[in-house]
Amino acid sequence: MKVLNFIPSIHIHPLFFLLAISAFLTGAIYEFVILFSIVMIHELGHFFTAKHFGWRVTKIEFWLFGGAVVSEEHNTRPFREQVTVILAGPLQHIWIFAVLTILQVTMGPHPLLSVAGFYNGVILLFNLLPIWPLDGGKIIFYMMNQAASFRRSLMLTLFFSFLAMLLIGSWLTLDERWTFAGILLAAFLIVENVLEWRRRTYTQMRYLMHCALEDRRHLRPVYVNVPQEMLVRDALKNIRSNRNHLYVLKEFPLFYIVDEQECLQAYFEKKDSDLRLRDLPKIAL
């Protein structure tokens, strides 16, 4: 039973089946098996690293030239864990290159070994592109979240993702390098980015709920002078993964400090969208 609980559900994107059918019809079934094996090793690198840190993994998704380990904890874990889990996928390609090199030296050149080396490099470079939800896009998001708010980091990540897709798509068009697989990949990535943009408010709300349950007092404090009329929901837009905001409300001759945790608890408990900072319990100094 423990083994069964350790294995997550596996979801395969319809585009992956389309690629499999195309490989079968064109006689490229061996190449498809090699491709799938490399993608699977890549995703297992993410999966086992996430389980090592105790993440709750709900499923593994397989796309056309990649996949994803789906976990609700991607945005809530410490920066070091997040980056380690993401890099665990690309790092698998290093030992795959080493194994392929050893096989070529000991067994001699073989077409399938050349195909495996080509796919291994393509999948590695593809996943490192600064496009959401690829590994490169997630690394950019995690790094931005160290310097900017969660909300701003997500929006900037999606902006650079769309920009990267536009630039790469323009190059492929001008150089006439589009292929059927490339068109499918582009369509998939565009849809994923549009969906992520549409659910950005939900993603932000889920992160705020996590922060409300987390003890953030140990984080580095940042004092922010704000007007007392500021809405709590606007103040919470500043939330970062590595800072604890303390809002200073000046009122002559005294001033008050409202902790970020107070804002979070009041926001979810009162469920008042017009709740203002002045309405929260204040600590007189």
C-alpha positions as a LaTeX table, in Angstrom:
\begin{tabular}{lrrr}
\hline
Residue & $x$ (\AA) & $y$ (\AA) & $z$ (\AA) \\
\hline
Met1 & 0.00 & 0.00 & 0.00 \\
Lys2 & 2.88 & 2.39 & 0.76 \\
Val3 & 4.30 & 1.78 & $-2.69$ \\
Leu4 & 0.93 & 2.51 & $-4.30$ \\
Asn5 & 0.56 & 5.70 & $-2.28$ \\
Phe6 & 4.03 & 6.78 & $-3.36$ \\
Ile7 & 3.16 & 6.52 & $-7.04$ \\
Pro8 & 1.11 & 9.53 & $-8.25$ \\
Ser9 & $-1.52$ & 9.40 & $-10.94$ \\
Ile10 & $-0.21$ & 9.86 & $-14.47$ \\
His11 & $-1.96$ & 12.15 & $-16.95$ \\
Ile12 & $-1.01$ & 12.19 & $-20.62$ \\
His13 & $-1.86$ & 15.25 & $-22.70$ \\
Pro14 & $-3.86$ & 14.54 & $-25.90$ \\
Leu15 & $-1.04$ & 16.06 & $-27.97$ \\
Phe16 & 1.22 & 13.29 & $-26.73$ \\
Phe17 & $-1.16$ & 10.68 & $-28.14$ \\
Leu18 & $-1.20$ & 12.61 & $-31.40$ \\
Leu19 & 2.57 & 12.43 & $-31.54$ \\
Ala20 & 2.44 & 8.69 & $-30.79$ \\
Ile21 & $-0.02$ & 8.06 & $-33.62$ \\
Ser22 & 2.09 & 10.15 & $-35.97$ \\
Ala23 & 5.20 & 8.14 & $-35.01$ \\
Phe24 & 3.38 & 4.86 & $-35.57$ \\
Leu25 & 2.10 & 5.91 & $-39.00$ \\
Thr26 & 5.50 & 7.19 & $-40.14$ \\
Gly27 & 7.46 & 4.21 & $-38.81$ \\
Ala28 & 9.30 & 6.28 & $-36.20$ \\
Ile29 & 8.15 & 4.20 & $-33.27$ \\
Tyr30 & 11.70 & 3.63 & $-31.93$ \\
Glu31 & 12.37 & 7.35 & $-31.97$ \\
Phe32 & 9.10 & 7.91 & $-30.11$ \\
Val33 & 10.05 & 5.38 & $-27.42$ \\
Ile34 & 13.40 & 7.13 & $-26.98$ \\
Leu35 & 11.67 & 10.50 & $-26.72$ \\
Phe36 & 9.16 & 9.27 & $-24.15$ \\
Ser37 & 11.91 & 7.59 & $-22.09$ \\
Ile38 & 13.94 & 10.80 & $-21.87$ \\
Val39 & 10.87 & 12.84 & $-20.94$ \\
Met40 & 9.94 & 10.29 & $-18.28$ \\
Ile41 & 13.44 & 10.34 & $-16.75$ \\
His42 & 13.30 & 14.14 & $-16.71$ \\
Glu43 & 9.97 & 14.19 & $-14.87$ \\
Leu44 & 11.02 & 11.46 & $-12.44$ \\
Gly45 & 13.94 & 13.70 & $-11.49$ \\
His46 & 11.43 & 16.39 & $-10.49$ \\
Phe47 & 9.18 & 13.85 & $-8.77$ \\
Phe48 & 11.73 & 12.08 & $-6.57$ \\
Thr49 & 13.34 & 15.38 & $-5.54$ \\
Ala50 & 9.92 & 16.78 & $-4.59$ \\
Lys51 & 9.15 & 13.65 & $-2.56$ \\
His52 & 12.57 & 13.96 & $-0.88$ \\
Phe53 & 11.49 & 17.37 & 0.46 \\
Gly54 & 8.11 & 15.98 & 1.51 \\
Trp55 & 6.01 & 17.70 & $-1.18$ \\
Arg56 & 2.49 & 16.45 & $-1.80$ \\
Val57 & 2.50 & 15.49 & $-5.49$ \\
Thr58 & $-0.94$ & 14.98 & $-6.99$ \\
Lys59 & 0.01 & 13.81 & $-10.47$ \\
Ile60 & 2.59 & 13.70 & $-13.24$ \\
Glu61 & 1.58 & 15.14 & $-16.60$ \\
Phe62 & 3.26 & 14.26 & $-19.89$ \\
Trp63 & 3.13 & 16.76 & $-22.75$ \\
Leu64 & 4.62 & 16.68 & $-26.21$ \\
Phe65 & 8.30 & 17.29 & $-25.38$ \\
Gly66 & 8.07 & 17.52 & $-21.64$ \\
Gly67 & 5.81 & 17.20 & $-18.65$ \\
Ala68 & 5.07 & 18.50 & $-15.19$ \\
Val69 & 5.01 & 17.28 & $-11.62$ \\
Val70 & 1.81 & 18.84 & $-10.32$ \\
Ser71 & 1.93 & 19.92 & $-6.68$ \\
Glu72 & 0.03 & 22.57 & $-4.74$ \\
Glu73 & 3.30 & 23.36 & $-2.94$ \\
His74 & 5.22 & 24.71 & $-5.92$ \\
Asn75 & 4.63 & 28.31 & $-4.82$ \\
Thr76 & 4.72 & 27.83 & $-1.06$ \\
Arg77 & 7.99 & 26.06 & $-0.36$ \\
Pro78 & 11.34 & 27.71 & 0.50 \\
Phe79 & 13.29 & 29.17 & $-2.42$ \\
Arg80 & 16.06 & 26.57 & $-2.14$ \\
Glu81 & 13.59 & 23.68 & $-2.36$ \\
Gln82 & 11.75 & 25.18 & $-5.30$ \\
Val83 & 14.90 & 25.73 & $-7.35$ \\
Thr84 & 16.30 & 22.31 & $-6.43$ \\
Val85 & 13.12 & 20.54 & $-7.54$ \\
Ile86 & 13.05 & 22.46 & $-10.83$ \\
Leu87 & 16.75 & 21.88 & $-11.60$ \\
Ala88 & 16.44 & 18.17 & $-10.78$ \\
Gly89 & 14.76 & 17.64 & $-14.16$ \\
Pro90 & 17.41 & 19.27 & $-16.41$ \\
Leu91 & 20.22 & 17.67 & $-14.38$ \\
Gln92 & 19.05 & 14.21 & $-15.49$ \\
His93 & 20.17 & 15.02 & $-19.02$ \\
Ile94 & 23.79 & 15.23 & $-17.90$ \\
Trp95 & 24.05 & 11.58 & $-16.89$ \\
Ile96 & 22.00 & 10.60 & $-19.95$ \\
Phe97 & 24.63 & 12.32 & $-22.11$ \\
Ala98 & 27.34 & 10.46 & $-20.18$ \\
Val99 & 25.66 & 7.07 & $-20.69$ \\
Leu100 & 25.14 & 7.72 & $-24.41$ \\
Thr101 & 28.78 & 8.74 & $-24.80$ \\
Ile102 & 29.98 & 5.59 & $-23.05$ \\
Leu103 & 27.74 & 3.43 & $-25.27$ \\
Gln104 & 29.04 & 5.11 & $-28.42$ \\
Val105 & 32.64 & 4.56 & $-27.31$ \\
Thr106 & 32.16 & 0.92 & $-26.32$ \\
Met107 & 29.64 & $-0.19$ & $-28.98$ \\
Gly108 & 30.45 & 2.19 & $-31.77$ \\
Pro109 & 28.18 & 4.68 & $-33.56$ \\
His110 & 24.53 & 3.71 & $-33.97$ \\
Pro111 & 21.63 & 5.70 & $-35.48$ \\
Leu112 & 19.45 & 5.26 & $-32.40$ \\
Leu113 & 22.23 & 6.52 & $-30.13$ \\
Ser114 & 22.53 & 9.60 & $-32.32$ \\
Val115 & 18.76 & 10.11 & $-32.14$ \\
Ala116 & 18.83 & 9.73 & $-28.36$ \\
Gly117 & 21.63 & 12.30 & $-28.07$ \\
Phe118 & 19.74 & 14.73 & $-30.29$ \\
Tyr119 & 16.46 & 14.38 & $-28.38$ \\
Asn120 & 18.27 & 14.62 & $-25.05$ \\
Gly121 & 19.77 & 17.95 & $-26.05$ \\
Val122 & 16.55 & 19.28 & $-27.58$ \\
Ile123 & 14.45 & 18.43 & $-24.52$ \\
Leu124 & 17.06 & 19.99 & $-22.20$ \\
Leu125 & 17.22 & 23.25 & $-24.16$ \\
Phe126 & 13.46 & 23.34 & $-24.69$ \\
Asn127 & 12.70 & 23.02 & $-20.98$ \\
Leu128 & 15.17 & 25.78 & $-20.11$ \\
Leu129 & 13.42 & 28.34 & $-22.32$ \\
Pro130 & 12.06 & 31.31 & $-20.28$ \\
Ile131 & 8.50 & 30.28 & $-21.07$ \\
Trp132 & 5.77 & 29.31 & $-18.61$ \\
Pro133 & 5.20 & 26.52 & $-17.54$ \\
Leu134 & 8.61 & 25.18 & $-18.64$ \\
Asp135 & 11.43 & 24.79 & $-16.11$ \\
Gly136 & 13.07 & 27.99 & $-17.37$ \\
Gly137 & 9.86 & 29.96 & $-16.85$ \\
Lys138 & 9.43 & 28.65 & $-13.31$ \\
Ile139 & 13.04 & 29.49 & $-12.42$ \\
Ile140 & 12.43 & 33.06 & $-13.58$ \\
Phe141 & 9.29 & 33.24 & $-11.44$ \\
Tyr142 & 11.06 & 31.94 & $-8.32$ \\
Met143 & 13.93 & 34.39 & $-8.79$ \\
Met144 & 11.59 & 37.34 & $-9.37$ \\
Asn145 & 9.63 & 36.41 & $-6.27$ \\
Gln146 & 12.77 & 37.02 & $-4.23$ \\
Ala147 & 12.82 & 40.68 & $-5.26$ \\
Ala148 & 9.19 & 41.51 & $-6.02$ \\
Ser149 & 5.73 & 40.66 & $-4.73$ \\
Phe150 & 4.11 & 37.35 & $-5.61$ \\
Arg151 & 1.52 & 39.11 & $-7.76$ \\
Arg152 & 4.04 & 41.22 & $-9.68$ \\
Ser153 & 6.40 & 38.25 & $-10.11$ \\
Leu154 & 3.67 & 36.15 & $-11.70$ \\
Met155 & 2.58 & 38.94 & $-14.06$ \\
Leu156 & 6.16 & 39.72 & $-15.12$ \\
Thr157 & 6.91 & 36.04 & $-15.65$ \\
Leu158 & 3.91 & 35.68 & $-17.96$ \\
Phe159 & 4.86 & 38.90 & $-19.77$ \\
Phe160 & 8.39 & 37.63 & $-20.49$ \\
Ser161 & 6.93 & 34.25 & $-21.41$ \\
Phe162 & 4.67 & 35.79 & $-24.06$ \\
Leu163 & 7.58 & 37.94 & $-25.28$ \\
Ala164 & 9.87 & 34.89 & $-25.58$ \\
Met165 & 7.21 & 32.98 & $-27.53$ \\
Leu166 & 6.73 & 35.96 & $-29.85$ \\
Leu167 & 10.46 & 36.27 & $-30.53$ \\
Ile168 & 10.98 & 32.54 & $-31.07$ \\
Gly169 & 7.87 & 32.31 & $-33.23$ \\
Ser170 & 9.04 & 35.25 & $-35.35$ \\
Trp171 & 12.45 & 33.64 & $-35.85$ \\
Leu172 & 10.90 & 30.31 & $-36.85$ \\
Thr173 & 8.62 & 32.10 & $-39.31$ \\
Leu174 & 11.35 & 34.23 & $-40.90$ \\
Asp175 & 13.72 & 31.26 & $-41.15$ \\
Glu176 & 10.92 & 28.94 & $-42.32$ \\
Arg177 & 11.67 & 26.39 & $-39.61$ \\
Trp178 & 8.14 & 25.58 & $-38.50$ \\
Thr179 & 7.30 & 21.89 & $-38.25$ \\
Phe180 & 4.11 & 20.05 & $-37.36$ \\
Ala181 & 5.48 & 19.25 & $-33.88$ \\
Gly182 & 6.55 & 22.88 & $-33.48$ \\
Ile183 & 3.06 & 24.12 & $-34.30$ \\
Leu184 & 1.55 & 21.75 & $-31.74$ \\
Leu185 & 4.05 & 22.88 & $-29.11$ \\
Ala186 & 3.38 & 26.54 & $-29.81$ \\
Ala187 & $-0.37$ & 26.02 & $-29.54$ \\
Phe188 & 0.03 & 24.14 & $-26.27$ \\
Leu189 & 2.27 & 26.82 & $-24.70$ \\
Ile190 & 0.01 & 29.68 & $-25.82$ \\
Val191 & $-3.02$ & 27.97 & $-24.29$ \\
Glu192 & $-1.16$ & 27.29 & $-21.02$ \\
Asn193 & $-0.03$ & 30.91 & $-20.74$ \\
Val194 & $-3.51$ & 32.28 & $-21.49$ \\
Leu195 & $-5.04$ & 29.96 & $-18.88$ \\
Glu196 & $-2.43$ & 30.96 & $-16.30$ \\
Trp197 & $-3.13$ & 34.64 & $-16.97$ \\
Arg198 & $-6.87$ & 34.11 & $-16.54$ \\
Arg199 & $-6.45$ & 32.28 & $-13.23$ \\
Arg200 & $-3.82$ & 34.67 & $-11.84$ \\
Thr201 & $-6.31$ & 36.03 & $-9.28$ \\
Tyr202 & $-7.07$ & 32.52 & $-8.06$ \\
Thr203 & $-3.34$ & 31.73 & $-7.88$ \\
Gln204 & $-2.75$ & 34.89 & $-5.85$ \\
Met205 & $-5.66$ & 34.11 & $-3.51$ \\
Arg206 & $-4.40$ & 30.58 & $-2.93$ \\
Tyr207 & $-0.98$ & 31.95 & $-2.05$ \\
Leu208 & $-2.49$ & 34.46 & 0.39 \\
Met209 & $-4.41$ & 31.64 & 2.08 \\
His210 & $-1.15$ & 29.76 & 2.51 \\
Cys211 & 0.50 & 32.85 & 4.00 \\
Ala212 & $-2.42$ & 33.30 & 6.41 \\
Leu213 & $-1.75$ & 29.84 & 7.85 \\
Glu214 & 2.01 & 30.32 & 7.92 \\
Asp215 & 3.99 & 31.99 & 10.72 \\
Arg216 & 5.82 & 34.74 & 8.83 \\
Arg217 & 7.19 & 36.60 & 11.85 \\
His218 & 10.65 & 35.09 & 11.36 \\
Leu219 & 10.99 & 36.72 & 7.93 \\
Arg220 & 12.98 & 39.91 & 7.45 \\
Pro221 & 10.70 & 42.85 & 8.35 \\
Val222 & 10.01 & 45.69 & 5.94 \\
Tyr223 & 8.39 & 48.85 & 7.28 \\
Val224 & 6.05 & 50.59 & 4.85 \\
Asn225 & 4.41 & 53.98 & 5.43 \\
Val226 & 0.83 & 53.75 & 4.21 \\
Pro227 & $-2.33$ & 55.88 & 4.46 \\
Gln228 & $-4.91$ & 54.66 & 6.95 \\
Glu229 & $-7.53$ & 54.58 & 4.21 \\
Met230 & $-5.63$ & 51.93 & 2.28 \\
Leu231 & $-7.66$ & 48.79 & 1.67 \\
Val232 & $-6.34$ & 45.60 & 3.21 \\
Arg233 & $-6.60$ & 43.81 & $-0.14$ \\
Asp234 & $-4.33$ & 46.45 & $-1.69$ \\
Ala235 & $-1.79$ & 46.11 & 1.11 \\
Leu236 & $-1.69$ & 42.35 & 0.63 \\
Lys237 & $-0.62$ & 42.81 & $-2.99$ \\
Asn238 & 2.85 & 43.56 & $-1.60$ \\
Ile239 & 3.32 & 40.10 & $-0.10$ \\
Arg240 & 6.66 & 38.49 & $-0.92$ \\
Ser241 & 7.96 & 35.03 & $-0.16$ \\
Asn242 & 10.90 & 36.28 & 1.93 \\
Arg243 & 9.67 & 39.42 & 3.67 \\
Asn244 & 7.23 & 40.34 & 6.44 \\
His245 & 5.62 & 43.70 & 5.75 \\
Leu246 & 4.84 & 45.96 & 8.70 \\
Tyr247 & 2.48 & 48.78 & 7.74 \\
Val248 & 3.04 & 52.05 & 9.57 \\
Leu249 & $-0.12$ & 54.16 & 9.96 \\
Lys250 & 0.66 & 57.68 & 11.12 \\
Glu251 & $-1.91$ & 59.56 & 13.18 \\
Phe252 & $-0.70$ & 62.58 & 15.12 \\
Pro253 & 0.54 & 62.44 & 17.83 \\
Leu254 & 0.81 & 58.63 & 17.64 \\
Phe255 & 1.37 & 56.09 & 14.95 \\
Tyr256 & 0.37 & 52.47 & 14.65 \\
Ile257 & 1.97 & 49.39 & 13.14 \\
Val258 & $-0.18$ & 46.73 & 11.52 \\
Asp259 & 1.48 & 43.40 & 10.96 \\
Glu260 & 1.04 & 41.59 & 7.64 \\
Gln261 & $-0.29$ & 38.58 & 9.52 \\
Glu262 & $-3.06$ & 40.70 & 11.03 \\
Cys263 & $-4.06$ & 41.82 & 7.55 \\
Leu264 & $-4.19$ & 38.25 & 6.28 \\
Gln265 & $-6.24$ & 36.93 & 9.19 \\
Ala266 & $-8.67$ & 39.83 & 9.12 \\
Tyr267 & $-9.04$ & 39.65 & 5.35 \\
Phe268 & $-10.10$ & 36.00 & 5.40 \\
Glu269 & $-12.06$ & 36.09 & 8.65 \\
Lys270 & $-14.13$ & 39.23 & 7.99 \\
Lys271 & $-14.50$ & 38.60 & 4.25 \\
Asp272 & $-14.96$ & 42.32 & 3.69 \\
Ser273 & $-13.54$ & 43.56 & 0.39 \\
Asp274 & $-13.69$ & 47.19 & 1.62 \\
Leu275 & $-11.84$ & 46.50 & 4.86 \\
Arg276 & $-9.30$ & 49.26 & 5.57 \\
Leu277 & $-6.06$ & 49.17 & 7.53 \\
Arg278 & $-7.44$ & 51.63 & 10.06 \\
Asp279 & $-10.16$ & 49.11 & 10.93 \\
Leu280 & $-7.66$ & 46.51 & 12.11 \\
Pro281 & $-6.44$ & 46.20 & 15.69 \\
Lys282 & $-3.50$ & 48.61 & 16.10 \\
Ile283 & $-0.44$ & 48.46 & 18.30 \\
Ala284 & 0.38 & 51.82 & 19.84 \\
Leu285 & 4.03 & 52.63 & 20.32 \\
\hline
\end{tabular}
